[in-house]
Amino acid sequence: MNQRRSFLKTGSLAALAAPLMSFDSSKKWSLEPLVNTYSDTEEYWRMIRKQFPLKEGQTYFNNGTMGPTPGYVLNTMIDHMLHFNKEAATIDYKNGSGPELLSGYFPYQELRSKLGKIINCDFKELSLLQNATFGMNYVGMGLDLQKGDELINTDQEHGGGFGAWQLLAKRKECVYKQVKMPLPANDPQEIFDAVFKAVTKKTKVIAIPHIVSVYGTIMPVKAICTEARKRGIFTVLDGAQCVGQIKVDVKDIGCDAYYSSLHKWLLAPAGNGILYINKDVVADIWSTVASYNWDNQEDHGFRLMQNGTGNPALLAGFDAAVDFFNTVGEDRWVNRVKELGGYLRTGLKDMPQVSIHSSTNEEMAAGLTTYAVAGMTGPELQKTLWERERLQPRSVGSELLRHSVHIYNSKEEIDRALQVIRSLG
Ligand SMILES: Cc1ncc(COP(=O)(O)O)c(C=O)c1O
């Protein structure tokens, strides 16, 4: 890892990279502009916007689907790929530089430790996986479930939050239940009560989102996990939308397992996720994909990431994305997401033609806001925003628009969206 990092710092392959990339690689992105910049002004955020290769004059409001990658992160990743392809013959696999050739066989302790600091766990409790879907499956398939065991989801899961549980119900004859969520969800107690109404003595797993994909609701997961633990129920949280959108502290929440896709709100390159499993329960989780370390009882996080050969450039990019996040600073980052989300919701609340389907309890909302405009379908609204102002949120279902805001967005961009929507009244 150290060797890999040192060439990442010194490598200068931008000229070679040019034909392969659609953004201007001759502009060598770095973390330099971010370091020692302490202001929280709009000027600071304009500087942050410039760290992304996103085109000027267009606005991306769809982070809930996929986060754009900062230039520094892309550079790091692309340099890594070029480095290997140039230097392949000089790499001594057995002598420590293996991670330059391929990922999948190394513990990546340093990166896992950095990520562990972000969600508050030990690196041995954390696995590097492709995405949230892998996380859900590695937990579900790894649990020793029996016929008749009850598995609880909500009725607002993403496929990456329900697929494994439905599969297990069919394959192992478990009982699959979906809790009906309030809509909009403004009262945490109502969600808590809905979940525990479905719980019986046979309930083995509560698998719910930390943030709901479609509506952006921040769930009362700490209260639910605390109660579930008292009752001996295994809790697994789908945090695909969370790390980088809100603060996540897995120890404070008290869940047994937690997974996230960091190509969303942490702005890592596509194909980077994490899985956390609490050290007190991880020994009971079987490895789903097995290779050399499938039975490693010393480092369970490594045991659960035995995926065979992968692209090490992706992990170089992941590492750079974590550095980018830490350089901006977690507080400043998540506070800005929250500030922009609140700014959008405040603007929407005044418009009679708008119905907000997300939570309007600001304790339960952050960077995702889902709403409808009377007389328009979601796709029509999305098209109008793009055609009039080059703004790109995402329609969900037939009626709704899911509007994500992140640190590369500005209040001025939100104002333009509000202006278009106001004119539709
Ligand atoms: C709540 C939730 N869970 C799971 C996923 C699946 O994520 P991935 O495709 O990165 O595995 C998503 C993706 O949008 C999501 O929003």
The ligand as an SDF file (V2000), in Angstrom:
LIG
                    3D

 16 16  0  0  0  0  0  0  0  0999 V2000
  -31.1970    2.5290   -0.2950 C   0  0  0  0  0  0  0  0  0  0  0  0
  -30.4250    1.8520   -1.3960 C   0  0  0  0  0  0  0  0  0  0  0  0
  -29.9920    0.6020   -1.2240 N   0  0  0  0  0  0  0  0  0  0  0  0
  -29.2720   -0.0440   -2.1440 C   0  0  0  0  0  0  0  0  0  0  0  0
  -28.9390    0.5640   -3.3260 C   0  0  0  0  0  0  0  0  0  0  0  0
  -28.1370   -0.1990   -4.3230 C   0  0  0  0  0  0  0  0  0  0  0  0
  -26.8870    0.3910   -4.4910 O   0  0  0  0  0  0  0  0  0  0  0  0
  -25.7770   -0.2960   -5.4020 P   0  0  0  0  0  0  0  0  0  0  0  0
  -26.3770   -0.4310   -6.7590 O   0  0  0  0  0  0  0  0  0  0  0  0
  -24.6520    0.6650   -5.3740 O   0  0  0  0  0  0  0  0  0  0  0  0
  -25.4680   -1.6150   -4.8040 O   0  0  0  0  0  0  0  0  0  0  0  0
  -29.3810    1.8640   -3.5840 C   0  0  0  0  0  0  0  0  0  0  0  0
  -29.0890    2.5340   -4.8590 C   0  0  0  0  0  0  0  0  0  0  0  0
  -29.6310    3.5480   -5.2090 O   0  0  0  0  0  0  0  0  0  0  0  0
  -30.1390    2.5370   -2.5880 C   0  0  0  0  0  0  0  0  0  0  0  0
  -30.5760    3.7860   -2.7510 O   0  0  0  0  0  0  0  0  0  0  0  0
  1  2  1  0
  2  3  1  0
  2 15  2  0
  3  4  2  0
  4  5  1  0
  5  6  1  0
  5 12  2  0
  6  7  1  0
  7  8  1  0
  8  9  2  0
  8 10  1  0
  8 11  1  0
 12 13  1  0
 12 15  1  0
 13 14  2  0
 15 16  1  0
M  END
$$$$
